[in-house]
Amino acid sequence: MHRYLVMPQSWRSSGRRMAHCVTLVQLSISCDHLIDKDIGSKSDPLCVLLQDVGGGSWAELGRTERVQNCSSPEFSKTLQLEYHFETVQKLRFGIYDIDNKTPELRDDDFLGGAECSLGQIVSSQVLTLPLMLKPGKPAGRGTITVSAQELKDNRVVTMEVEARNLDKKDFLGKSDPFLEFFRQGDGKWHLVYRSEVIKNNLNPTWKRFSVPVQHFCGGDPRTPIQVRCSDYDSDGSHDLIGTFHTSLAQLQAVPAEFECIHPEKQQKKKSYKNSGTICVKICRVETEYSFLDYVMGGCQINFTVGVDFTGSNGDPSSPDSLHYLSPTGVNEYLMALWSVGSVVQDYDSDKLFPAFGFGAQVPPDWQQYFVLLLLTDGAVTDVEATCEAVVRASNLPMSVIIVGVGGADFEAMEHLDADGGPLHTRSGQAAARDIVQFVPYRRFQNAPREALAQTVLAEVPTQLVSYFRAQGWAPLKPLPPSAKGPAQAPQA
């Protein structure tokens, strides 16, 4: 009988923690037509979830409850795990017939299992797979259906605040006011937002700002909120102008006005009224869509490859060439292509990846999002023209990943990456978004093959969301499937 390797749930790969956690997801699991192992009754199934942690090892992430006497269970307990876009997260589901109270699975009947990646699940929304007793050997009957849901409070509170008749705190001029919002929790006040400073103004209007609702009030609109208005001093000895207490529920009753009170002045002067008025012009709770909202809403990520075929790569028949046709079938170009493509393939339904030599154009069908992978051995010869092209492309639904192959000088590529600030054209036009990520391949030559993909793809979720947010487009929400049916897992 084939058994899945189960490792302690507390064990985690340190390498997995290196990747950026995009979000948490929960998996809902059900099965149909399981084989019966019990005599005179149906099986008592349980599902165990494991994740590939490398080196042939699998770590257990969780188990569902045991459903008694059922061949088509729908498990109520969901299983949670971290989702990382930039890595291939291989998952294994094992279904067992549980007939005892021990946590060990070795003495329980194995009803079948299935393997897939987390990317396949979130991009499919609902994924149904046939159960296998071992690779290549179907369980005879039975399927498993897995669906994913992002665990998050994606609401943000957006506010615009102004003040009138604030106290003058500076001897030689007016006050330089700024606001601070604090959330009450655990008997303390926790800072959740600090505004910009408006110089020399007793009637300021601060910039509109947004804060996640979970961070602003812990998700509860009744949580006490303290607002402090202070006069900025460069030495850090800011003077309190006044404060007031409220809640998100009260702030939403716009237009809302609050008296700014200085406690010491209030105690000393009987005639004291206030130190100004804070006016909340806008306070609304909005939904801020995430990368998974778009992916699970049906957005496809089209993967396009542009390969450098210039003469500087050398003769492909020579071992010194970066395009060397080696007996092993491996060179730096192929390794870079494999590293990135193995991740992105899960989000492209047709698994067809256009490949072009330099000078080609991305297909002009702009209904989905595109990732252009450029593999090159040389520096940019026309920097200004390339900057112009990148700035123009920043208004389009695309990201550009550049992998430098070989040992050339890639300083111009680093400039295109624009991590130090927005990329500008010669005329001064700034890029609408940062869409370029550059990485020299040889920096990862001795690292695990997945490391390159983790680095170059880390910014794609933010880039995708920033494009759709700029367009004001919400995720599509397709209708759920009318009926469950087995489907083949997408192949690499």
C-alpha positions, 0 to 999 in steps of 0.5 A, spaced: 500 500 500 502 506 497 503 511 503 504 519 503 510 521 507 508 525 513 512 530 517 510 534 524 506 540 523 511 544 526 516 543 521 517 548 516 522 549 511 527 556 512 527 557 505 520 557 504 520 563 509 525 567 505 519 568 499 515 574 500 508 572 503 502 575 498 496 573 503 493 567 506 488 562 503 484 557 505 482 551 501 475 548 502 475 540 500 470 535 498 470 528 495 466 524 490 465 516 490 470 514 494 472 507 494 469 503 500 474 500 505 469 498 511 465 491 511 458 493 511 458 500 511 462 506 507 469 509 509 470 514 514 474 519 510 479 524 512 483 529 508 491 531 510 494 536 506 502 536 505 507 541 501 513 539 498 519 542 502 524 540 497 529 534 497 523 529 496 520 531 503 513 533 504 511 537 510 504 536 513 500 543 513 493 540 516 487 535 516 480 536 515 475 533 520 473 525 519 466 524 516 463 518 518 460 513 513 460 517 507 463 516 500 462 523 498 464 527 503 464 535 504 469 537 509 467 543 513 474 544 516 478 548 511 485 548 511 490 554 511 496 556 508 501 562 505 500 563 498 506 566 494 506 568 487 513 567 485 514 560 487 511 553 485 508 551 491 507 543 490 501 540 494 499 533 496 492 531 498 491 524 501 484 521 503 484 516 508 479 511 512 480 513 519 478 507 524 481 509 530 483 514 534 491 515 533 494 520 529 498 516 525 496 514 518 500 508 517 495 504 520 489 507 516 487 505 509 489 509 504 483 511 499 487 515 494 491 522 493 492 527 488 498 532 487 497 539 484 500 546 485 497 552 489 497 556 483 493 551 479 488 551 484 487 559 485 487 560 477 482 555 476 478 557 482 475 550 483 479 544 481 477 537 480 482 531 480 482 524 480 484 520 486 491 516 485 493 510 489 500 512 486 503 516 480 500 513 474 495 508 478 488 511 479 484 509 485 479 506 481 474 511 482 473 517 486 475 525 485 477 530 490 475 538 489 479 543 492 477 551 492 481 557 494 478 563 498 483 569 500 483 570 508 483 578 508 479 584 510 480 588 504 476 594 506 480 600 507 478 607 510 479 613 506 479 620 509 480 627 507 480 632 513 481 639 514 481 644 520 479 651 522 482 656 527 487 652 530 491 655 536 498 659 534 503 655 537 510 658 534 512 665 536 514 668 530 509 665 525 503 660 525 503 653 527 505 647 522 500 642 524 499 635 523 494 629 525 495 623 528 490 617 529 491 612 534 487 605 535 485 603 542 487 596 544 490 592 550 489 598 554 494 602 550 493 607 544 497 604 537 498 609 532 495 607 525 496 614 521 500 620 521 499 626 516 504 630 512 506 637 516 502 643 513 507 649 514 505 656 517 497 654 516 491 655 522 486 652 517 490 646 513 487 641 509 491 635 509 492 630 503 486 624 502 489 618 505 487 611 506 488 606 511 486 598 512 480 597 516 483 592 520 489 596 522 485 602 523 480 600 528 481 592 528 475 591 523 470 594 529 467 601 527 466 602 534 473 601 537 475 608 540 480 612 536 484 618 539 486 624 534 491 628 536 493 635 532 500 637 534 505 643 531 511 640 528 518 642 531 524 640 527 527 637 534 522 633 535 519 637 541 512 637 537 507 641 541 500 639 542 494 643 539 488 639 541 485 632 541 479 628 541 476 621 541 471 618 536 470 612 532 470 610 525 462 609 526 462 617 528 467 619 523 463 616 517 457 621 519 460 626 514 460 632 514 463 631 521 466 636 526 470 635 532 472 640 537 480 640 538 481 640 546 487 641 549 486 638 556 491 643 560 488 649 557 481 646 559 483 646 566 486 652 567 481 657 563 474 657 565 473 661 558 476 656 554 472 653 548 477 649 544 483 650 540 480 649 533 475 645 530 477 638 526 472 637 520 472 630 516 470 632 509 470 624 507 470 618 511 468 612 507 470 604 507 472 601 500 474 595 498 481 594 495 482 589 491 488 584 491 492 580 486 488 574 488 482 578 487 483 579 480 486 572 478 481 568 482 476 573 478 478 570 471 484 574 470 489 570 465 497 572 465 500 571 458 507 569 458 511 572 452 518 570 451 523 575 448 530 572 446 536 575 444 539 572 438 545 577 437 552 575 435 555 577 441 552 570 444 557 566 440 556 560 436 551 555 438 556 549 437 561 552 441 561 550 449 563 558 450 556 560 447 551 562 451 546 559 446 550 552 446 547 546 444 550 542 449 549 534 450 545 535 456 540 540 453 541 546 458 544 553 458 543 559 461 538 561 457 534 555 458 535 555 465 532 562 466 526 560 461 525 554 465 525 558 472 520 563 471 516 559 466 515 554 471 511 559 475 507 563 470 504 557 467 499 556 472 496 562 470 495 561 463 490 557 461 492 555 454 499 553 456 501 556 449 507 562 450 509 566 444 516 567 443 520 572 439 527 574 437 528 582 439 524 587 435 518 583 435 511 586 439 507 583 444 500 581 441 495 587 441 490 584 444 489 588 451 484 584 454 488 580 459 495 582 463 502 580 460 508 578 463 514 579 458 520 575 459 527 578 456 533 574 456 539 578 454 547 577 454 548 585 452 547 592 455 542 597 452 545 600 446 540 606 446 538 607 453 534 613 451 529 610 446 529 604 451 526 608 456 521 611 452 519 604 450 518 602 458 515 609 460 510 608 454 509 601 456 507 603 463 500 605 461 499 598 458 497 591 462 504 588 462 510 587 466 517 586 463 522 581 466 529 582 464 534 576 466 541 578 464 545 572 461 553 572 461 558 577 464 556 583 461 556 590 464 548 591 465 548 598 469 543 600 464 539 595 465 539 596 473 537 603 471 531 601 467 529 597 474 528 604 477 528 602 484 531 608 486 525 612 483 520 613 477 523 612 470 523 618 466 524 620 458 528 625 456 523 630 455 521 629 463 515 624 462 515 619 468 513 612 468 506 611 470 508 605 474 514 601 475 514 595 471 521 593 470 524 588 474 532 586 472 536 580 475 543 578 472 542 570 472 549 569 474 547 572 481 543 565 482 548 561 478 549 557 485 543 558 488 537 553 488 533 553 481 527 556 484 531 562 487 531 566 480 523 566 479 522 568 486 526 574 485 524 576 478 516 575 479 516 578 486 513 585 484 508 582 479 502 582 483 503 589 485 504 591 478 498 587 476 494 590 481 496 597 480 494 597 473 487 595 474 487 600 480 489 605 475 484 603 470 478 603 476 477 596 474 474 591 479 475 583 478 471 579 474 466 575 478 464 569 473 459 564 475 460 558 479 461 551 475 454 548 474 456 541 476 462 538 479 466 534 474 473 531 474 478 535 470 486 534 468 491 538 472 494 543 467 501 540 465 508 543 465 
